Amino acid sequence: MNENFSLETLWKEVGFMPNESQEKAIKHIDGALYLTAGPGSGKTRVLLWRTLNLIVFHNINPDEIMLATFTEKAAHQLKEGLQSLLGLASNHTGRQYDLASMYIGTVHSSCNRLIGDRRFYSGRKRNKPVKTIDQLEQYFFIKRHSIWNRLLDAGELDTIDINAYFQKKAPSYPNKHKAIIDIIALFNRFSEERLNIEEALFKTDQRDMLFSILKMYKEYKNILIENETFEICDLSLLQNKALEVIEGFKNASNIFKYLIVDEYQDTNSIQEQLYFTLAGNKNICVVGDDDQALYRFRGSTVENFVEFPKRVKSYLGIETTKISLSINYRSRRKIVDFYSGFIDKEDWTKNGDVTNQYRVHDKAIVANSTDNETSVISVEDDWIDQTAQFCKELIQNDVVSDANQIAFLFPSLSNKDAKNTIQTLRDHGLNVYAPRAGIFLEGQEATELFGVFANVFGLPDSSDFTGYEFNKYKTWVGNAERIGNDIIESDSDLKRFVDNKRLQLEIISKDYESLLRVVQKNNWDLDDEFELDLMRRKLAEANNLSDEAKRAVLSPYLARIVNERINDETLKPFKLSQIINRATSLDWSILDLFYQITGFNHFKYYFDLAQNEGNEAPICNLSKISEYLARFMELYSSILSASFLREEGFVRLFFSSYLYTIYRLGESEYENDDDPFPKGNIQVLTIHQSKGLEFPVVFMYPKRREFVEADQKEVIIRNLKEVEGEPLDKIGRFDLMRIFYVGLSRAEKLLILPKLAPIKAQKGRCIISYINTTLQEINALDMQSFDKNILEIDDIKESALSKPYSYTADFLAYERCPRQYMIFRKYGFIPSRSQTMFFGSLVHSTIEDLHQFLISKREKQEA
């Protein structure tokens, strides 16, 4: 290594000049570090450089570091940035830095990995596999009739009893969907608090409805561990499982030399236990901003961050170094002044003591910007139309280089003003991307695509199903079928394609019936072991069997693998049903069908629109559809066999269950790692979705119902665990202040706020009053008085984190097919054959077993 090589060398190479606080944080090595980081303070860069400093200049192996972030997208960006910078360091040191073994990810991905990490087991032995189910899979798991009925029986309840408990009044009829949503939310909270179920049952009155729900939770946990070969874990219980693994291995606390946790204000109770249990080397760094704590509804506990130094003392017995990242590099000065003034309007003190507050009150956020020009404006009369016209002129006059530099933020997109704003923007001829403003499936691209699917497969008979929500869905899917038919009829090539697919479905169905008749004639059972010599010839001679099915049955390859199974005592022989399914399966999946359909003119236009005209919204919606199709294949089957299609099996599952559930669940109004921000479109988001983002121009709607009562789950947990926290009568108020603080701090160049009439009963103390008062304090201009042409907005910025490019994954892929590169690498479409990776995983697993055995043997010899 060059003796003169230092951090400063790399900073100079990439043009990074850290301020004093950033430099201190990056170079801090030993002990607990508490970074309070305001909006736009460069915390991501600090985490990046601090990690690089540990690896390059302090010889810490990457697998000795855990870097936990809030989203997989953030983790991916950090990993790419770190790889890029380590590549620069390699030019000086001559060393290669491999991040493959480093823990960079969300707490859930880290827990999943930790459970399978042999370093946490004596002798590095393989543990019982864990199958992790995400939120959607958890919903479908509990929704199963057998599972739901078992839970109800355990609690001695009916669905309508659960509805009444959470709605606080008896409904007229049971709603299973709402009951499952509410039960999942409470079950997950129990798991995240690591609730001792026996203790909770002991202290709860048996006549209380909560007692019955606790019994349901106990049964739910029992169901998850019933499988002998693997254990099922939802994302909340996954953290429990990881903590059990850590507590079960005495050296677990010393495996990671450094823990770095981002967005620590959004951690929950069990995550805090996880991190402190792993921090045996006492090198734990947390970064966060309690004023941006938005996830109490998911069990997050802002006190984890506010009281971090006190808790370090309690858990680790050491003092904490506190560094404030207080300089905002994102926003102009008056925007920073505005949101700082706004958050201070609320009384955060504990009993009036200004030195003892429910927030970190000494962050002293200041803007790096020194300009004193107007950057916050208000709009009052006819504010929706005025703002739409204002945005139109920003785009027409090239004040912004692309419409996606403008964002509209709302607490919720379901309120009337949000919907009117979206419609008014569109009425002004502006493209708007707001996939969460309504039901995603009702969007144009989803309706058209699933309409074509309905014409290929047909729709199930749903005359036996009724209800308000299902009738709405039936109306949509029926309309989609008609629209799909119109698209097919308008394109003769597409019509021939669809007719061919229908014919293939008909052929395999007839083949299946022909083979079943042979089974019945010979008194066989579908579960019988397949006897090659006896059964193959008779199946191939079935009446009216297609040539393709006959070839499949007589295939030499089939004969070989059947014999291999028979001769291998470790494998079960094939059943007759498996052979028949193989002979009567399609050679395409629903994801294959999706890509084939999008190759026709109607859908190809959407890809051309993105490539040639810069409107990326339709292609982003198609990418989302590919995700939903891939999820269906993961949950159920990637193979379309005649037995699956028989008696409306597939269409009932796909249209009446899966798509209907997606329709009802809708798109969450909270963050999503993969949300795109397509060019050519004004972005309309919830404030939750906007967290971690920034836009040159931001309009924020500052009105929402102001809750007095705390969330029911919070009250239940406080009573069961007898824990303290922010006062229950202030929680709703505090959380609302934080939501709007996040929204206000997204703006870079211009913040636009409507001047609304405050709520009469709370005049002076409501959010709207705080907004209006702060507007007066900074002398905000009215929109009509503001000269928009003086705005100086840069072209769309590239990320501050460098992105590495691969010769094979990027350059060669682009050279081979630029359109395919655009689809998969840029827009995140799911490849149709990505599910068939079992063999590769099996080989990797076997090699890993051998590798871990050799390591364990070497460790014993060294001991």
Summary of the structure (lengths in Angstrom):
residues: 863
radius of gyration: 29.6
end to end distance: 33.4
largest distance: 90.8
contacts: 2658
relative contact order: 0.11
helix: 57%
strand: 10%
